[in-house]
Structures are given as C-alpha cells and as structure tokens.
C-alpha cells in the first residue's frame, strides 16, 4: 500500500501498489525520467506500479505537477526530465522474453521448428514460414534468415 496525492479530490488516498516485475497482473507503471545517482546515468526510474487506471492517472498528474512546481520555484531542472507511463498486460514479460529467445535462436542459425509454435510471441512480432522443396540446401535457408535479421 502507498499514498498518492489526488489533485482533483485534494486529499490523500490509499492506493494498492503492485510489483512492477509481477507478470501475472495488469500493472499501470509511472516512470520519472531523471538522473539516477546509483547508476550515474539518466534513465526512467519507476515511481509507482499501480493496479487501476484511476490511481495511475492521479499518480501521473502528481508527478508531473511536482516537476512543474520545481520549475516554477526556480529550481534547476534538467530540460529532458519528464514523467512517462505504460501499461503491462499479464504475460507481457514472458512474451517479450520469448521474442528475444526467438531472435537470438534465428541469429545463431537454429532452424524454425515445432519449438517455435509453442512460444507465445509479443504483439509486435510475427513468424512467417518459408517452405522450400527438399532439394534446397538448408545452408541457403539459414543464410537467407541471417541476412534478413542483419537488415533489421
């Protein structure tokens, strides 16, 4: 559980936070793009992972208002500092991992086969099958796939 300032209601609400790495629930994730002193780089730092859209919107608005308040107060704010957000559907990480596995396997010359049918792919990936006559050497097919992958 956590607290978030709800601008419209002008009060503090208790919100249910979720683990941003939990792949079993839909999570609304709010990020703050800023300098991370632990990693010595600018990156999207997780502000909150929430379980409802209303809580996400309130947290997003509060984080944006905080940056604007700091700017208005004359504080030195990095021009690239901003708030961002995303929604991860259940199974998002598993599907992304399957997509990376497929790309790595194809880059290493592993022929697509039944193993590929068992993987659930992310929504932005597709697998196309190429059927050749049995006399075409497998080496040529592998070379064709590697060239296609290199052109990404």
LUMPA-264726 format. One line per 3 residues: number of its first residue (from 0); for each residue x, y, z of N, C-alpha, C, O, CB. Coordinates in steps of 0.05 Angstrom, whole numbers. Last residue first. Glycine has a CB too. Example, Ala and Ser with C-alpha at 12.3 -4.5 7.8 and 13.67 -1.06 7.14 Angstrom:
1> 257/-45/142/273/-21/143/258/1/157/268/23/161/282/-12/114  264/-114/156/246/-90/156/264/-66/156/285/-66/169/226/-89/181 $
end
This chain:
151> 355/-114/-801/336/-101/-782/345/-73/-775/332/-60/-759/333/-117/-757  390/-143/-831/378/-119/-843/359/-104/-825/348/-84/-833/365/-126/-869  400/-189/-804/421/-168/-804/410/-142/-815/420/-121/-808/445/-177/-820 $
148> 355/-220/-817/358/-210/-790/379/-187/-788/375/-169/-773/366/-232/-771  367/-231/-871/342/-217/-864/345/-204/-836/337/-181/-832/318/-235/-866  413/-260/-865/414/-235/-880/390/-218/-873/392/-194/-870/415/-240/-910 $
145> 393/-305/-836/413/-288/-824/415/-261/-838/418/-240/-825/441/-301/-824  358/-326/-876/347/-317/-850/367/-298/-837/359/-277/-827/341/-340/-831  395/-341/-915/373/-322/-921/362/-310/-896/357/-286/-894/351/-337/-937 $
142> 425/-378/-887/438/-354/-897/417/-333/-903/421/-309/-897/455/-360/-921  387/-418/-881/399/-405/-857/412/-379/-865/409/-360/-850/419/-424/-844  379/-432/-934/356/-421/-919/367/-407/-894/358/-385/-888/337/-444/-910 $
139> 429/-452/-947/419/-428/-961/396/-415/-946/394/-391/-945/410/-435/-990  432/-497/-915/451/-475/-911/441/-449/-924/444/-428/-912/479/-483/-923  396/-533/-935/389/-519/-911/407/-495/-905/399/-475/-893/389/-538/-886 $
136> 387/-534/-1006/404/-538/-982/396/-521/-959/389/-498/-962/433/-533/-990  331/-560/-1036/344/-535/-1029/361/-540/-1004/351/-549/-984/324/-512/-1024  302/-607/-1041/329/-606/-1053/344/-580/-1046/369/-579/-1051/327/-609/-1083 $
133> 251/-601/-1021/271/-615/-1004/299/-614/-1016/318/-620/-1002/262/-644/-1002  229/-533/-1031/230/-561/-1039/253/-575/-1024/272/-561/-1016/233/-564/-1070  207/-494/-974/223/-498/-998/222/-527/-1006/215/-544/-990/252/-489/-995 $
130> 169/-449/-940/171/-477/-947/185/-479/-974/177/-467/-994/142/-490/-949  173/-408/-887/182/-409/-915/185/-439/-922/203/-452/-910/208/-393/-920  131/-373/-843/144/-398/-850/150/-398/-880/134/-388/-896/126/-423/-843 $
127> 138/-319/-798/129/-328/-824/145/-354/-831/169/-355/-827/133/-307/-846  117/-291/-740/135/-311/-751/123/-321/-777/99/-329/-778/139/-335/-731  119/-226/-710/105/-247/-725/126/-266/-736/149/-259/-740/88/-235/-748 $
124> 110/-177/-659/126/-196/-673/109/-217/-688/87/-223/-679/146/-211/-654  79/-146/-625/94/-132/-647/112/-151/-662/129/-141/-677/110/-109/-635  59/-178/-585/40/-169/-606/55/-155/-629/43/-152/-651/20/-150/-594 $
121> 104/-234/-572/93/-207/-567/76/-198/-590/78/-208/-612/115/-186/-561  84/-304/-575/100/-281/-583/87/-255/-575/63/-253/-571/104/-281/-614  90/-363/-543/71/-341/-547/88/-316/-552/104/-308/-535/52/-338/-523 $
118> 116/-423/-569/121/-397/-556/100/-377/-563/92/-374/-586/149/-387/-565  105/-467/-599/97/-468/-571/101/-442/-557/92/-439/-534/113/-490/-557  126/-460/-649/97/-459/-646/88/-458/-617/66/-449/-612/85/-484/-660 $
115> 180/-468/-640/171/-441/-645/141/-438/-642/131/-417/-633/180/-431/-672  186/-523/-639/191/-507/-614/181/-479/-616/173/-467/-596/222/-507/-608  180/-540/-691/157/-542/-672/161/-526/-647/142/-518/-634/152/-571/-666 $
112> 223/-490/-720/210/-516/-719/187/-516/-700/176/-495/-694/231/-537/-711  275/-455/-753/248/-455/-740/236/-482/-741/239/-497/-761/230/-434/-754  342/-472/-738/320/-473/-757/294/-471/-742/290/-484/-722/321/-499/-774 $
109> 391/-429/-716/373/-450/-708/349/-449/-727/336/-428/-730/364/-447/-678  427/-387/-725/423/-407/-746/405/-430/-738/405/-450/-752/449/-418/-754  430/-346/-691/451/-367/-688/446/-390/-707/461/-410/-706/451/-377/-659 $
106> 385/-318/-703/411/-306/-710/434/-326/-708/454/-323/-722/416/-282/-691  346/-352/-681/348/-349/-710/375/-337/-719/386/-344/-739/325/-332/-721  357/-344/-626/359/-371/-639/363/-369/-669/379/-382/-680/335/-388/-632 $
103> 346/-289/-620/374/-300/-615/377/-327/-628/399/-332/-640/379/-302/-584  291/-289/-632/310/-273/-648/339/-284/-645/353/-287/-664/309/-243/-641  271/-323/-591/267/-330/-619/288/-315/-637/300/-327/-654/239/-323/-629 $
100> 285/-293/-545/295/-321/-549/293/-328/-578/312/-339/-589/279/-341/-532  254/-247/-552/283/-245/-552/296/-273/-556/316/-275/-570/293/-234/-525  203/-271/-548/211/-257/-573/241/-254/-574/253/-259/-595/198/-229/-574 $
97> 203/-289/-495/201/-309/-518/210/-296/-544/223/-309/-560/171/-318/-520  205/-240/-469/227/-259/-466/227/-280/-489/248/-287/-499/226/-273/-439  155/-221/-482/179/-206/-491/203/-224/-490/220/-223/-507/183/-181/-473 $
94> 122/-259/-456/122/-257/-486/146/-242/-496/157/-249/-517/96/-242/-494  137/-248/-403/141/-275/-414/141/-273/-445/159/-286/-457/119/-294/-405  120/-195/-397/148/-201/-394/155/-229/-407/175/-232/-419/157/-201/-365 $
91> 63/-200/-404/79/-182/-421/109/-190/-420/121/-193/-441/76/-153/-411  28/-228/-372/44/-243/-391/62/-227/-408/76/-238/-425/26/-259/-408  -20/-176/-367/-10/-201/-356/5/-217/-378/-6/-220/-400/-33/-218/-344 $
88> 6/-113/-393/-15/-133/-391/-3/-159/-379/21/-163/-380/-28/-139/-419  27/-53/-371/37/-80/-377/14/-100/-372/4/-102/-350/62/-88/-360  28/12/-393/10/-9/-382/22/-36/-390/25/-41/-414/-20/-6/-391 $
85> 66/70/-374/59/48/-392/41/28/-378/39/29/-353/84/34/-403  92/137/-374/78/115/-363/72/94/-384/73/99/-408/53/124/-350  132/193/-351/122/175/-372/107/152/-359/110/148/-335/145/165/-391 $
82> 156/258/-340/141/235/-329/130/219/-353/120/230/-373/118/243/-310  222/286/-347/193/285/-352/182/260/-339/196/243/-328/188/284/-383  279/323/-366/265/309/-344/235/310/-349/224/331/-356/271/323/-316 $
79> 306/352/-402/296/327/-411/280/312/-390/270/290/-395/319/310/-422  324/397/-373/303/401/-394/291/374/-404/268/374/-413/314/416/-417  330/392/-303/340/383/-329/318/385/-350/296/376/-345/351/353/-327 $
76> 322/448/-263/310/423/-272/321/416/-300/321/433/-318/279/425/-273  336/486/-210/349/477/-234/338/449/-241/343/430/-228/380/476/-231  280/523/-186/299/502/-182/311/493/-210/297/494/-230/286/477/-168 $
73> 239/560/-190/266/568/-197/287/547/-193/311/553/-197/273/592/-182  188/543/-183/202/553/-159/231/562/-165/245/570/-147/202/532/-138  175/522/-232/163/548/-225/178/560/-201/179/585/-198/133/545/-219 $
70> 202/472/-227/209/492/-248/200/520/-241/215/539/-243/198/483/-275  173/449/-185/202/454/-182/212/474/-203/228/492/-196/218/428/-185  123/446/-209/126/462/-184/156/469/-180/162/492/-174/115/447/-160 $
67> 133/409/-250/126/437/-257/129/455/-233/137/478/-236/96/437/-266  144/364/-218/165/375/-236/159/404/-243/176/421/-242/167/357/-262  94/359/-194/118/363/-177/141/374/-194/155/392/-185/127/336/-165 $
64> 60/348/-236/56/373/-222/81/379/-204/89/403/-201/31/372/-204  78/297/-249/81/319/-269/79/346/-255/95/364/-261/60/317/-291  61/270/-203/90/270/-210/95/293/-230/116/307/-228/99/243/-222 $
61> 5/278/-207/20/287/-183/50/289/-190/63/309/-182/16/269/-160  -7/252/-255/-12/281/-252/4/292/-229/15/314/-231/-42/286/-248  7/199/-241/20/212/-263/17/242/-261/36/257/-265/7/202/-290 $
58> -29/190/-199/0/189/-194/15/203/-216/34/218/-210/10/160/-191  -78/193/-227/-73/211/-205/-43/212/-199/-32/234/-194/-88/201/-180  -72/151/-265/-75/178/-274/-69/198/-252/-56/219/-257/-104/182/-284 $
55> -68/107/-229/-46/113/-247/-48/142/-256/-28/157/-256/-46/94/-272  -118/107/-206/-95/112/-189/-70/120/-206/-55/137/-198/-88/87/-172  -148/95/-252/-153/119/-237/-129/127/-220/-121/150/-219/-179/116/-220 $
52> -129/44/-267/-124/67/-284/-128/94/-269/-113/113/-274/-143/66/-308  -97/3/-218/-121/14/-230/-113/39/-246/-94/53/-240/-142/21/-210  -50/-15/-193/-68/-35/-205/-93/-24/-217/-110/-39/-227/-76/-54/-184 $
49> 17/10/-205/-9/11/-192/-28/-9/-207/-22/-18/-229/-21/39/-193  79/28/-189/65/9/-205/39/4/-191/38/-5/-168/82/-18/-209  118/88/-189/98/71/-177/88/51/-198/87/58/-222/75/87/-166 $
46> 167/104/-211/155/119/-188/136/101/-174/136/99/-149/142/145/-198  225/79/-238/197/72/-231/189/89/-207/202/88/-186/194/42/-226  261/120/-282/261/108/-255/231/103/-248/214/120/-252/274/126/-234 $
43> 294/122/-340/267/121/-330/267/106/-303/273/82/-303/247/109/-350  356/159/-334/340/136/-342/312/139/-331/307/157/-315/353/110/-332  422/181/-335/394/189/-337/379/164/-347/387/151/-365/390/214/-356 $
40> 471/155/-288/460/159/-315/432/169/-313/418/167/-293/461/133/-332  491/129/-242/506/150/-255/497/154/-284/514/157/-302/536/144/-255  463/95/-211/474/84/-235/490/104/-252/501/97/-272/451/73/-252 $
37> 450/127/-167/460/99/-162/473/88/-187/493/73/-185/437/81/-153  429/174/-188/455/174/-177/467/146/-171/492/143/-171/455/190/-151  396/184/-245/396/164/-224/424/163/-212/443/152/-225/388/136/-235 $
34> 360/238/-271/387/227/-265/385/208/-242/373/214/-221/407/250/-259  298/217/-303/315/235/-287/343/223/-284/348/200/-293/303/242/-260  234/205/-315/260/205/-329/277/226/-316/271/250/-317/256/212/-360 $
31> 193/165/-279/204/192/-279/231/191/-292/250/178/-282/206/203/-249  135/126/-294/164/129/-294/171/159/-292/156/176/-301/177/117/-319  84/83/-273/92/111/-277/122/113/-274/134/103/-255/77/130/-256 $
28> 45/31/-297/71/38/-286/77/67/-293/75/75/-317/93/20/-297  -3/-13/-283/-1/14/-294/25/25/-281/25/29/-257/-26/32/-288  -11/-82/-296/1/-61/-279/4/-35/-295/13/-35/-318/28/-70/-267 $
25> -46/-141/-290/-43/-116/-306/-32/-95/-287/-43/-91/-266/-70/-107/-319  -8/-197/-266/-29/-177/-263/-24/-154/-283/-2/-149/-291/-31/-166/-234  36/-229/-272/10/-242/-270/-13/-223/-269/-36/-231/-270/10/-260/-246 $
22> 87/-210/-268/77/-215/-295/49/-227/-295/39/-234/-316/96/-233/-310  118/-163/-230/98/-184/-228/84/-187/-255/72/-168/-265/77/-178/-206  150/-119/-230/161/-143/-243/141/-166/-242/147/-188/-252/187/-151/-230 $
19> 125/-80/-200/127/-76/-229/138/-100/-244/135/-101/-268/146/-52/-234  78/-100/-153/106/-103/-161/108/-99/-191/94/-112/-206/117/-131/-152  30/-49/-138/37/-76/-146/67/-77/-152/79/-56/-156/20/-86/-170 $
16> -9/-14/-89/14/-15/-107/19/-44/-114/14/-62/-97/39/-2/-95  -68/15/-78/-56/-11/-78/-33/-11/-99/-38/-8/-123/-77/-33/-85  -71/75/-40/-73/61/-65/-59/34/-62/-41/31/-46/-61/78/-88 $
13> -106/123/-4/-90/99/-1/-94/83/-27/-116/79/-36/-99/81/23  -102/193/-16/-116/168/-19/-96/145/-14/-73/147/-21/-129/166/-47  -109/258/9/-91/235/5/-108/210/4/-126/206/20/-70/233/29 $
10> -141/309/-31/-137/294/-6/-117/271/-12/-110/266/-35/-164/282/5  -165/334/-77/-149/349/-57/-147/335/-30/-152/347/-9/-162/376/-53  -189/311/-120/-202/308/-94/-189/324/-72/-201/328/-51/-204/279/-86 $
7> -151/324/-160/-179/331/-163/-194/330/-136/-210/348/-131/-193/313/-183  -101/302/-141/-105/331/-145/-134/339/-146/-142/359/-134/-91/339/-171  -81/261/-93/-101/262/-114/-109/291/-118/-121/303/-100/-126/244/-107 $
4> -21/234/-76/-37/259/-74/-55/260/-98/-46/260/-120/-18/284/-73  -16/169/-48/-13/187/-72/-31/211/-68/-54/209/-58/-20/171/-98  15/118/-12/-1/142/-12/4/157/-38/27/158/-48/6/160/12 $
1> 8/46/-12/23/71/-13/4/94/-12/-21/91/-12/41/72/-38  17/-24/0/0/0/0/18/25/0/40/24/11/-19/0/24 $
end
